Amino acid sequence: MDRRSIFTIQYLYIGDEKIKELMQNLEMRKVEAIQFTFRQVANNFTKVFKKLVPHGSGHLVLRTSKDHNGDNGEGEVSTSDDFTGIGIRVSFTGGDAEMREMNQLSGGQKSLVALALIFAIQKCDPAPFYLFDEIDQALDAQHR
């Protein structure tokens, strides 16, 4: 190989390393943005749910692939692909022992949780207006 070929290979290797470094940096920023936004929405959800259900409590949980591997999800997340979804745990009586997942709720309770989530997101990124049609259809008289 001549010197020109070696220089070209070294130049390509350095360029490849810089591109990989940039990709890792962008991925790290994306993970941080997802976590930051989730924390804001989760905090707002807890507050809004408390206003809608004064004796209740609600929390959002960020699910990761580590949750499925026996870990409780509190470890470091390295890529945005590690995020698998969001879980919602609520109690309408206020007791932590009675926290329920969405599939355990009645239609009216699911409507209240959905409203709390919409309002929590709205607090982070307000829209000019919202149009709700028959959102109280599944609600009982107590929660209307």
Salt bridges, closest charged atoms under 4 A:
ASP16 OD2 - LYS20 NZ 3.40
GLU27 OE1 - LYS30 NZ 3.57
GLU101 OE1 - ARG63 NH2 3.43
GLU101 OE2 - ARG89 NH1 2.88
ASP140 OD1 - HIS143 ND1 2.87
